[in-house]
Amino acid sequence: MLKALLDIPFAFLIMFLALQYIRWTCFKEINNKRFLFLSGLFGILAVGLFVLVALIIPDLGPKVELPFYIIILFGSALYLIGRKVSKAI
């Protein structure tokens, strides 16, 4: 729960920065080396931020482990429900 509460603001911040970066790159004549450097730096920071939060915050509550066949059955049921709903629309 705490991880989600910390990850959500980080996700919004990263999305805001990504949109600002896209806006900046779309309407300017930019140098290829600078563009590649900023793209790599942005990717490293975004992934690093999520990994840092995941490593720092301890797990809370009980762990629930499901066998793989339960997950496959659940996924298949959701897929069939989705197909049925999309055909109905």
C-alpha positions in Angstrom: 0.0 0.0 0.0 2.8 2.4 0.9 4.7 1.5 -2.2 1.6 2.4 -4.3 1.2 5.7 -2.5 4.7 6.6 -3.2 4.8 5.2 -6.8 1.7 7.1 -8.0 3.1 10.6 -7.5 6.4 9.5 -9.0 4.5 8.1 -12.0 2.6 11.4 -12.5 5.9 13.4 -12.2 7.6 11.1 -14.7 4.6 11.4 -17.1 4.6 15.2 -16.8 8.4 15.3 -17.5 7.9 13.0 -20.4 5.2 15.2 -21.9 7.4 18.3 -21.4 10.3 16.5 -23.1 8.2 15.4 -26.0 6.9 18.9 -26.4 10.4 20.3 -26.3 11.8 17.7 -28.9 8.9 18.1 -31.3 9.2 21.8 -31.9 12.9 22.4 -31.9 15.9 21.7 -34.1 18.0 19.5 -31.8 21.4 18.0 -31.9 21.4 14.2 -32.1 24.0 13.7 -29.4 22.2 15.9 -27.0 18.8 14.2 -27.8 20.3 10.7 -27.2 21.9 11.8 -24.0 18.8 13.4 -22.6 16.7 10.4 -23.6 19.0 8.0 -21.9 19.3 10.1 -18.8 15.5 10.4 -18.6 15.1 6.6 -18.9 17.7 5.9 -16.3 16.2 8.3 -13.8 12.6 7.0 -14.4 13.5 3.3 -13.9 15.9 4.1 -11.1 13.3 6.0 -9.2 10.8 3.1 -9.3 13.5 0.5 -8.4 14.7 2.7 -5.5 11.2 3.0 -4.0 10.6 -0.7 -4.4 13.9 -1.5 -2.6 13.6 1.0 0.2 10.0 0.4 1.2 9.5 -2.9 3.1 6.7 -5.3 2.2 3.6 -5.0 4.4 0.9 -7.6 5.0 0.7 -11.3 4.1 2.0 -12.7 0.8 -0.4 -14.4 -1.4 1.1 -17.0 -3.7 -1.1 -18.6 -6.3 -0.2 -21.6 -8.5 0.4 -20.9 -12.1 -2.7 -22.8 -13.3 -5.0 -20.6 -11.2 -3.4 -17.5 -12.8 -3.8 -19.0 -16.3 -7.5 -19.9 -15.6 -8.2 -16.4 -14.2 -6.5 -14.8 -17.3 -8.4 -17.0 -19.6 -11.7 -16.1 -17.9 -10.9 -12.4 -18.2 -10.0 -12.8 -21.8 -13.3 -14.6 -22.6 -15.3 -12.0 -20.7 -13.5 -9.2 -22.6 -14.2 -10.9 -26.0 -17.8 -11.3 -25.1 -18.1 -7.7 -24.0 -16.4 -6.4 -27.1 -18.7 -8.4 -29.4 -21.7 -7.1 -27.5 -20.6 -3.5 -28.1 
